[in-house]
């Protein structure tokens, strides 16, 4: 194995550099140096870029080949703290509790409290001799108590939501590869400490500031820090003088991204001591953005509040003109009326409930391996109309296995599956008798693939673990099966030209320690690309010139293997017949005689190669994906496969999964480039669902084209070059297992299992969450509109209903403000939250995606809200009328118990009817079209919430102290029958309306949102 010891270390080679004076360790480093080493640090230098890497390692008391021990890392973490930027100090709990009162509606309630206290004082002062009225201002006390309870509930709910979001942030926390105790480990970036040796590869984010100790074709994008638009080449050479930040080529900085190559660096500064930390000190903290859904809810609340205020003003003016205000009591009663209307209009806990429901839903998605980073993404998930997916690992099992090796003398089979290196090399016919020449060629081909390889294979407790790209690891496994690794154990890597998606190949230069250090180029890559760089081919132990016939035969083999769903990779090599990089013909060197970056001279290295052969790698489709593709199609979601594989391989897998029909065609990257006309491109992407041999920039082209067609696009990605497309997509999806940190940071969702089916499951869950939000919005708003109509019509028609007697003066409220507050507290929080976790309906994936332009509360829902609100008000006022003299339905004698006692009894009836009407409304609101009998008992939380609400209402009616506080009296069995019968009419009316709506929608495939 080249450049690897027996433990398969992946240390990149240190670039050759001239002997130069070694500057002293700068004073700036002493803050990050352990105390036992800090005394060695002089105080006259500027920065670690001016110090030799060996001196930096010595000052930080770390061996770059071993790294820190876990114990030492823990000690430094305690000394220097977490590697994270300081954020705003946490808000104290008491402040969070007080923030629950920062709401205009709460201010209205406080105003109502003050008015109630003033009314109580005036009543006490003007009471007749011997009568002192109420001993306490019960209305004011109840309002304050309810405000406190509501604030406590809001505080608890928000705390749970914060915990859910915090748990998600831990799941999506970036990770970094570090060298600890001689082994490369993945740790959370926040756990990186000064002195850590970080291992950097393409797609990684740099976790902290560090001094390079090794680099191989390393390039880092530093635009976020320096503004430099082009990735900067990095080398570990010591700088000879102080440089600007963007010119410190031997340093890496926190928050930048590796775009090419590999490297290792000693961490010199973490957290706020980094360059980014210095900038962060100058920036003010920003507040969390509210989701689009929350903004719409705030808008709806404001509209309702304004509407009710207008209604209140109209009612007050009408009362002033018709009745007149005779004394202070009339004014106070009128003000209480306006406050009651405002309180009845808007659900106080709407924003909190919305946040909690989203957070709980996102937690459920995380349990199913779909980690959504932002709550606002849930709304977008339910609207996805196209899912663009990688093939390898997402649509397939990502258990790459080399099954075929094709060389000049024929083909062999390699048995065994997965990453356990157990198997045999058989003839093409499946026998153990393999021609010696063919076996030699196959072993050589696998050996080259194992040398030009950045993967690793590790055994832990009898299990084999693949480290790195699965395709590369599959070649390592096959090489071990063929014992090819033994033939190349003497080679050590000295330089490399890394793989990039644009080049579609990688090359390394290795020296043979058993042959005086002679250098050889080993390369692997896409056969069509690599073949173009070859001039000869290996046949047995000989090498001959590559003819046009040979090229045609190789291409035919590629086509045949690709049509059988094999991914093909070619292998080639070239002896350099020299022991020094600088002596390779055509290689450029600098003034000091040092070789200029090899990656920049790939045309010299990768020329006149000798073709050795190719491998056929199979990655079987995931069995569950076909059903997921079918489900997505039923949901109106188109599946698009994008891969770098051969078109025949891509179409074969796509047809097996049901993405395209048998014989479907793929569009290649070259064909996409040829579509220079935007309209032609959009026409192509509207029809083609398989893209092969594409580069990452093509993904961005496809995303933008689909978005121009008004699609909501989900795009998967794993490599650093996928990040632009993932970020541009409406739903960027990063691979949690194989994805790079840069891609994960760009994505809105991370797949913990890299499985396409998880995306479809997340869309289903997102649609279910959105449905549940609509359910509890329908319920909350219709219930509150019912309260508004009850108060409004109760005042307007007070004389007809018997609420106002001929001899009475002023305003008589149908329901008290405290009763309305109790109804809101009782019926809003618990049932709404229970509806927020309602099981996903069976037809949620049988509807077409909703448009992002559609309102959450659409016309049909407003129809439900107004209709149910009117029915609630009617049955509530009928129930009150039946217990009042001079009403429409009854004419009870007022002399029997007096009008005030009658009014208390009637209010108790109306109060109870409205509570139970809202409980029945909770059952009805679970669907816009389907009967409440459908899945009646699937949500046990809703039934529990209804039971608790009913029990609390019974307490209000039968507990004496609560009778006084809420103005209620005990009800008889007959009263209860009347209450339940009238409240049940809400459910009956809802069912009749649904029957009519279903009749109108009969024959429609898509019944719309539920």
URLINQUI-V858114 format. One record per helix or strand of 2 or more residues. SS is the DSSP state (alpha for helix, beta for strand). FROM is the first residue (numbers start at 1). TO is the last residue. If there is no record, write none. Layout:
[[SS/FROM/TO] [SS/FROM/TO]]
This chain:
[[alpha/27/32] [alpha/35/38] [alpha/48/50] [alpha/53/59] [alpha/70/80] [alpha/93/99] [alpha/104/125] [alpha/138/171] [beta/175/180] [beta/183/188] [alpha/189/191] [beta/197/200] [beta/209/221] [alpha/223/226] [beta/232/234] [alpha/245/247] [beta/251/252] [beta/257/269] [alpha/271/273] [alpha/275/281] [alpha/292/322] [alpha/328/345] [alpha/350/367] [beta/370/372] [alpha/377/381] [beta/386/390] [beta/401/407] [beta/410/414] [beta/425/427] [alpha/436/451] [beta/456/460] [beta/463/467] [alpha/470/481] [alpha/484/487] [beta/491/500] [beta/505/512] [beta/518/525] [alpha/527/531] [beta/534/539] [beta/542/545] [alpha/548/563] [beta/567/575] [alpha/581/583] [alpha/598/605] [beta/609/618] [alpha/625/634] [beta/638/642] [alpha/647/657] [beta/667/668] [alpha/669/674] [alpha/678/685] [beta/690/692] [alpha/696/708] [beta/713/717] [alpha/720/728] [beta/731/735] [alpha/741/746] [beta/749/751] [alpha/756/796] [alpha/798/801] [alpha/817/836] [alpha/859/881] [alpha/899/924] [alpha/940/958] [alpha/960/966] [alpha/973/1001]]
